[in-house]
Amino acid sequence: MSLSKTFSGMLLRTPKNLCFRRTFSVVNVMKNRETTHFGSNTVPKEEKQKLVGDVFSAIASKYDLMNDVMSLGVHRMWKSHFISKLDAGKRPNSTEPLHFIDVAGGSGDIAFGLLDHAEQKFNDTESTMHIVDINPDMLKEGEKRAMAQGKYYNDPRVTFLVQNGETLEDIPSNSKDVYTISFGIRNFTDIQAGLNTAYRVLKPGGIFFCLEFSKIHNPVINAAYQQWSKLLPIMGVLVANEHASYQYLVESIQRFPEQEEFKSMIETAGFKSVGYEDLTFGTCAIHWGIKV
Ligand SMILES: C[S@@+](CC[C@H](N)C(=O)[O-])C[C@H]1O[C@@H](n2cnc3c(N)ncnc32)[C@H](O)[C@@H]1O
């Protein structure tokens, strides 16, 4: 890709809170730096995290609306299926509570859902949860929700932690039973590093469980979906006055590896019994693996 193409793309598409001068300096130094993609743009590797952070800060307060627009509300069903399929919780005959970590979990949707499931199905009120996100604004949204629902706020079992999921430097190795990540991993600069870290923090026997947008293999349904995707940035403007963030989200979905490739990456991290399930024709997929 030529630098001038990259440059004009960035000017058109970067989130509105990025200033022109900053974008310009990114382009000037790019020649000598390792690069990665940010949506369909090429950016220096060390810049991506900040750019992704800007996207989620811009939409944090309208996060549910964004998800409803992007998935026509179906994300609620996907998340609910993800939680029941994992079916985690301390079993009545077990003496040890489970230690969960939900990475990129800012909204709290998955973390609270998992704890509710463990309590309702297994009467488990002991298992612990780390909700980790790189973006403090997204974590604040999760905390606000916990406060509003009167559950999991100021709860000694639940820890909110600002941290990069690629490294999780404050999470000890072999310390977690269940690692979940929902619609988060495609935003990582280095996805393989994130998977390797998931493997590191899980105990032997622990499970990795991931929900992410994926690839539709039926060409007719895929063509319709691609047309729908083109409308999303426009809908972003209509419902949330946000074009660039929605454009990034669409492009990040298109860039994410397809099911078999992502499965291989999970295996490369060291996981066994790796598999996946397509949801809604492959619009998204649940991926899993076990650390042995
Ligand atoms: C689409 S939201 C998903 C939130 C939640 N898991 C859900 O399913 O509703 C993506 C989240 O990934 C977080 N994120 C992006 N890059 C990250 C990273 N490197 N480490 C941790 N979190 C990250 C964002 O801040 C954002 O909260």
The ligand as an SDF file (V2000), in Angstrom:
LIG
                    3D

 27 29  0  0  0  0  0  0  0  0999 V2000
  -16.3800   -4.5870   21.3760 C   0  0  0  0  0  0  0  0  0  0  0  0
  -15.8000   -4.3620   23.0250 S   0  0  0  0  0  0  0  0  0  0  0  0
  -16.2830   -5.8650   23.8200 C   0  0  0  0  0  0  0  0  0  0  0  0
  -16.6710   -5.6840   25.2720 C   0  0  0  0  0  0  0  0  0  0  0  0
  -17.2790   -6.9170   25.9390 C   0  0  0  0  0  0  0  0  0  0  0  0
  -16.3410   -8.0040   25.9970 N   0  0  0  0  0  0  0  0  0  0  0  0
  -18.5440   -7.3690   25.2730 C   0  0  0  0  0  0  0  0  0  0  0  0
  -18.5670   -8.4240   24.6410 O   0  0  0  0  0  0  0  0  0  0  0  0
  -19.5330   -6.6360   25.3850 O   0  0  0  0  0  0  0  0  0  0  0  0
  -14.0810   -4.5620   22.8080 C   0  0  0  0  0  0  0  0  0  0  0  0
  -13.2980   -4.2790   24.0610 C   0  0  0  0  0  0  0  0  0  0  0  0
  -11.9450   -4.6820   23.8580 O   0  0  0  0  0  0  0  0  0  0  0  0
  -11.1290   -3.8020   24.6130 C   0  0  0  0  0  0  0  0  0  0  0  0
   -9.7300   -3.9430   24.1590 N   0  0  0  0  0  0  0  0  0  0  0  0
   -9.2120   -3.6030   22.9610 C   0  0  0  0  0  0  0  0  0  0  0  0
   -7.8990   -3.8930   22.9130 N   0  0  0  0  0  0  0  0  0  0  0  0
   -7.5830   -4.4490   24.1080 C   0  0  0  0  0  0  0  0  0  0  0  0
   -6.3830   -4.9650   24.6720 C   0  0  0  0  0  0  0  0  0  0  0  0
   -5.2400   -4.9780   23.9940 N   0  0  0  0  0  0  0  0  0  0  0  0
   -6.4310   -5.4530   25.9320 N   0  0  0  0  0  0  0  0  0  0  0  0
   -7.5860   -5.4620   26.6460 C   0  0  0  0  0  0  0  0  0  0  0  0
   -8.7510   -4.9670   26.1630 N   0  0  0  0  0  0  0  0  0  0  0  0
   -8.7650   -4.4850   24.9050 C   0  0  0  0  0  0  0  0  0  0  0  0
  -11.7720   -2.4510   24.3240 C   0  0  0  0  0  0  0  0  0  0  0  0
  -11.3500   -1.4550   25.2230 O   0  0  0  0  0  0  0  0  0  0  0  0
  -13.2470   -2.8000   24.4530 C   0  0  0  0  0  0  0  0  0  0  0  0
  -13.7070   -2.6620   25.7660 O   0  0  0  0  0  0  0  0  0  0  0  0
  1  2  1  0
  2  3  1  0
  2 10  1  0
  3  4  1  0
  4  5  1  0
  5  6  1  0
  5  7  1  0
  7  8  2  0
  7  9  1  0
 10 11  1  0
 11 12  1  0
 11 26  1  0
 12 13  1  0
 13 14  1  0
 13 24  1  0
 14 15  1  0
 14 23  1  0
 15 16  2  0
 16 17  1  0
 17 18  1  0
 17 23  2  0
 18 19  1  0
 18 20  2  0
 20 21  1  0
 21 22  2  0
 22 23  1  0
 24 25  1  0
 24 26  1  0
 26 27  1  0
M  CHG  2   2   1   9  -1
M  END
$$$$
